[in-house]
Amino acid sequence: MIFVSDKAKEKVNALMAQANVAADGSYFLRVSVVGGGCSGLSYKMDFDNEAQPNDQVFEDNGLKVVTDLKSFLYLVNTTLDFSDGLNGKGFYFSNPNASRTCGCGESFAV
């Protein structure tokens, strides 16, 4: 399962509205893990409306989240959150599978 906080849900919905895809019920949030970043792996998020054969589909807090099977192995029980505080603004992942993260929190290692 991939979890979504209230703040992350609000921000994703706002961004979907800005991208003019909120009214189209076929769009969802695609989350994946890609190679790169100072710790070796990075998170990637996009809006998508085309499911792939091995996609894992979740719905939490009223938001549909989709990830490919390989990424899901790194994202099990991860929570997507959003911060707008003084220490930084943006999405971040609380990933219990990460053994270390970089200083900016955008990459991780397992």
C-alpha positions in Angstrom: 0.0 0.0 0.0 1.0 3.6 -0.6 -0.5 6.1 1.7 -1.4 9.8 1.0 -1.5 12.5 3.8 -4.3 15.1 3.8 -1.8 17.9 2.8 -0.4 15.8 -0.1 -3.9 15.1 -1.3 -4.9 18.8 -1.3 -1.7 19.7 -3.2 -2.1 16.9 -5.8 -5.7 17.9 -6.4 -4.7 21.6 -6.8 -1.9 20.6 -9.3 -4.3 18.4 -11.2 -6.7 21.3 -11.5 -3.9 23.6 -12.7 -2.9 21.0 -15.3 -6.6 20.8 -16.5 -6.8 17.1 -15.8 -8.9 17.2 -12.6 -12.2 16.9 -14.4 -11.1 13.9 -16.3 -11.7 10.9 -14.0 -9.3 8.8 -16.0 -6.2 10.6 -14.6 -4.3 9.4 -11.5 -1.0 10.0 -9.7 1.8 7.8 -11.0 4.7 7.3 -8.5 7.8 5.5 -9.4 11.4 5.0 -8.4 14.2 5.7 -10.8 18.0 5.4 -10.6 19.8 8.6 -9.8 20.3 11.2 -7.1 23.1 11.3 -4.5 21.8 8.3 -2.7 21.2 6.1 -5.7 17.4 6.1 -6.2 15.0 9.0 -6.7 11.2 9.3 -6.6 9.3 10.4 -9.6 5.7 11.6 -9.8 3.5 12.3 -12.8 -0.1 12.5 -13.8 -1.1 9.7 -16.1 -4.2 8.2 -17.6 -2.8 5.0 -19.1 -2.4 1.9 -16.9 0.3 -0.6 -17.7 0.0 -4.4 -17.4 2.0 -4.8 -14.2 0.8 -1.6 -12.5 -0.1 -1.8 -8.8 -3.2 0.4 -8.1 -4.1 1.9 -4.7 -6.6 4.4 -3.4 -5.9 6.2 -0.2 -7.5 9.3 1.2 -9.6 9.5 -2.0 -6.6 9.7 -4.3 -5.8 7.0 -6.9 -2.1 6.2 -6.8 -0.5 3.9 -9.4 3.1 2.4 -9.5 4.9 -0.2 -11.5 5.7 -3.5 -9.9 9.4 -2.8 -9.7 8.9 0.6 -8.0 6.4 -0.9 -5.6 9.0 -3.2 -4.1 10.8 0.0 -2.9 7.6 1.9 -2.0 5.7 -0.7 0.2 4.0 1.2 3.1 5.4 4.6 2.0 3.5 7.7 2.8 3.4 10.7 0.4 3.3 14.0 2.3 3.6 17.7 1.5 5.3 20.4 3.5 4.9 24.1 3.1 7.0 25.1 6.1 10.0 27.2 6.5 12.4 24.3 6.2 11.4 23.5 2.7 8.3 23.3 0.5 7.3 20.3 -1.5 6.4 16.7 -1.6 8.3 14.2 0.4 8.1 10.5 1.0 8.2 8.8 4.4 9.7 5.5 3.3 10.2 2.8 5.9 12.3 0.8 3.4 15.0 3.5 2.9 18.2 2.7 4.8 19.4 6.3 4.1 18.3 9.4 2.4 20.2 12.4 1.1 20.1 15.8 2.8 17.4 17.2 0.5 15.2 14.1 0.9 14.8 13.5 -2.9 16.9 10.4 -3.1 17.3 7.3 -1.0 19.0 3.9 -0.8 17.8 0.5 0.5 
